[in-house]
Amino acid sequence: MVDIRIALAQIDTCVGDVDTNSRTILEWSRRAAAEGAHVVAFPEMTITGYPIEDLALRASFQRAARAAVQTIADQLVADGLGDLTVVLGTVGAPQVTRTSPGTRPTNQAVVLQHGAVTASYDKHHLPNYGVFDEFRIFAPGAEPCILEIQGRRVGLVVCEDIWQDGGPVAELAQAEVDLLLVLNGSPFEEGKGHTRTDLAARRAHELRAPVAYVNMVGGQDDLVFDGGSFVVGEDGSVLTSAPQFVEHLLLWDLAADGEPEHRGPLAPPLGDEEEVYQAIVTGVRGYVRKNGFRSVVLGLSGGIDSALVAAICADAIGGENVYGVSMPSTYSSEHSKDDAADLAKRIGAHYRVQPIAPMVDAFQGQLDLQDVAAENLQARVRGMILMGLSNAEGHLVLATGNKSELAVGYSTIYGDAVGGYAPIKDVDKSQVWALSRWRNNAALDAGQIPPIPESSITKPPSAELRPGQVDQDSLPPYDLLDEVLDAYIEHAEGRAELLARGFDEEVVDKVVSLVDRAEWKRRQYPLGPKVTALAFGRDRRLPVTSRWREPHA
């Protein structure tokens, strides 16, 4: 009995783009065959992209997916690859079952060989929490799937099926498989990588067989998929692994029966800041490209938030595709303007200066706004400029607010909240500084010029909407603010728990009040890459109170 070479193709797919996804599958199948693979496995829902949401319910889309599967099978034969076993994800035909009285489709894995679908498996456990909505969309499967490949028994499951105790994995344990192959569309979250490998190790121990885990990669709307495919051995050790945030073909040989398990290359782990930074870069790149844009435009204030966003964009799509606009008001400091220009030069971005004072004066001549209304007028004029340039030149406008600001409503709706995408909306202010430091240090380590000016990192944050303004005029210091926000938002602690922690009562009441009354703003903020377990938008809802007067609308 010979070794069987398994190829795990962690690829980037696009929701709804069946034709491009199909071409990608064929391209990577050819690569796998050229590397001597007997089996190539692709991630969950490869044909359709993931998550497809209500696209799954469209009969025309289901037909297109089925046709694509057959086209791929035919083309593999035409390319002389009929013997290659190709395992990929798609949307299955609608099912009527006891637990699914409607005609919902399935989340399906299919096996292609010799120009035909030789086996299929419908995902059993349909997640219905956080970002997932599969229970509403899909019908659950009920049957196990075991492939016979050169005399070896390979069990096949999809993503959530290994997260649930019992079920298909327990069935496969009774069937004595030689390998468990898992197709995944597992989104990135900080610290989630070891959770996956620990889970796979438990399943390998349960099965007394290795587990091969292939995960998709790339940005899709507000989700980021980090890849990081791997194989764990029967003893739970990681035998080989793929890097995160890049497409990759991971090759591993299933040893002949009775032989020691083979080991392969291990991708070096990323540090905490590098992992989050690369996740955001991946999210930006995916959103820009998959929505048909080639460039982005953003306001460059000289502050840390816009500086970090600009650096991320330069890494994602190239500095030559980043358009920065300095929009000084009568209150803008010279150092802010200098820092903005310096940043643009460092990252190779286009840069222009558009003073806003004449436009603000024109509005004020008609409206005569005072206090906060006058401050916010400046932000809204800036938003109007960016949207005008977007319409004229075709750029995607980026909002540069961070999670701390969104939490307390420290943004101007229709002003600095304007944009089609918000790269750091799930990154709190303390981490903005940490990511900026990491990026600059990474540049120094590589012998490059740090992208972010040091003064943008060290100067006190300010919206510069009135003389001498700094953020801490109206907010607690960011290190304290972020600590309270982490407890209240990420850990769902109430006022009593916050006070029991020792936080000052005045600070707690102020922060909780600001967070609760800013919910309406957060609901209107652009999408941005989700990098924490609980992000504003898709999977986070906070209380709402109406007994207030909005101080910074």
C-alpha positions, 0 to 999 in steps of 0.5 A: 500500500502506497502513500497518498498525497493530499493537497489542501488548496486554501484559495480566495473565492468571491461570493456569487462569482461562479465563473471565476471561482470555477477557473480558480478551482481548475488552476489549483487542481492543475497545480496539485496534480503537477505536485503529484497529489492524488487528492486535492481538497478545497474549502467550504462553498468553493463554487459559490463563495462564502457566506452566500446568504440568500443567494442560496435560495435562488433557483437560477443560482443553484442551477449555475452552481450545479452546471459549474460542478459538471463543467469542472469535472468535464474540464479535468478529464479534458486536461488529463486529470480524470484520475485526480480526486477533487473535493470542493464545496458548493450549494446542493439541490433543495431537500424536503426532510422531516426537519426541513419542510420547505425546499431549502438547499444544502451546504454540500461537499462533492467529490469529482473523479473521471468526469462525474460526481462520485460522492457528496456530503451535506453539512449536518450542523448548521451554525446559527450564531454570531455571523452565521445564518445557515439554519435559516438558509440550508437544510441539514444533511443526515448521512455520513460520507466515506471515500475509498482512495487507493484502498484507504478510507477517508471521512468527509465533513464540513466545518461546523460538523467537527465543532459539535460533539457526537454527530458525523465525527462520532459515526466516522469513529465507529467506521475506522477511517484512515483520515478525516478531511474537513472543508472549512469557511472559518472566519478570522478572530483574534486568538482563534487559530489555536482553538481550531488546532486544539479542536482538530487534535481532540477529533484526531484522538477520537478517530485515532486518525489524522485530521486534514483541515483546509480553510478559505482565505481572503476578505468577503464584505466584513468577514476575513478568512485567514487560511492557516490550513493544517494537518494534525496527527493521531497524537494531536500534534500539528504535522504541517501547516500553511501560512495565514492570509495568503493563497497556498497549496499545502501538500502532505502525504498520508503514510501507508498503513502501519507506517509513521505519520509524515511531517511537513513544513510548519508556517511560522506563527504570526505575533498578535499585532501582525496577525490583526494587521494582516487580517485588516489588510486582507479585508481591505484588499478583498473589499476593494477588488471584489467590489470592482474598485481599483483605488481608495480615497481618504482624508489625511488629517495627520492623526494616527487613525487616518495614518494607520488606515493609509498604511494598511491600504498601501500594503493592501492595494499599493500606495499608487492606488491610495489618494489622500486628501488634506482638508485643513480648516482654520483650526488645523495645526501646521504639524498636522498638515506636515504629518499628512504630507509626510505620510503620503510621501512615505507610502507613495500615495497621491496627495492633494490639499483642499482647504475647507474654510471657503465652503464652511464660510458659505454654509455659515453665511446661510445657517450661522451655526454655533458650538457643536453644530459648527464643529460638525459642519466642518466634518460634513464638508470634508465628507462631501469633498471625499464623496465628490472626488469618489464620484468624479474619479471612481475611488472607494471612500474610506472612513477612518474611525476606530472602535473606541470612537464608534462605541461612544459616538465620537464621530460625525454622521455624514461627516467623518463617518462617510465612506464605503468601508471602514478598515479599523472600525473593529480596532480600539484606540489602544490597539491603533497605536499598537498596530502603528508601532508594529508596522513601523518596527516591521519596516525598520526590521526590513530596512525600510522607511517606517510608513507612519510619521512618529509625531502622528503616533505620539501627539495627543489625538484631536479632531481639530474642530475648535482651538486647542481641542483634544479628544480627552476634553470630552472623553476619559483617557483612551487607556481607561476608556478602552478598559471600560469599553472592553468590560462593557462591550466585549464581556457584557458587564453591567454597571454593577459589575463595572463598579465592582471592578473599581472603576470610578462611578462618574466614568462608568456612567459617562461611558455607558451613557455614551455607548447606549445612545450612540447605537443609531450611529453605529447602525449607519456606519460602513462595513469594516473587517471583523477581527474580534469575537464581537464587532459592531454591526453583524453580530453586536447589538447594544441597548438604546436610550432616548433620554438624551440630547446628542452632544456630537451628532 
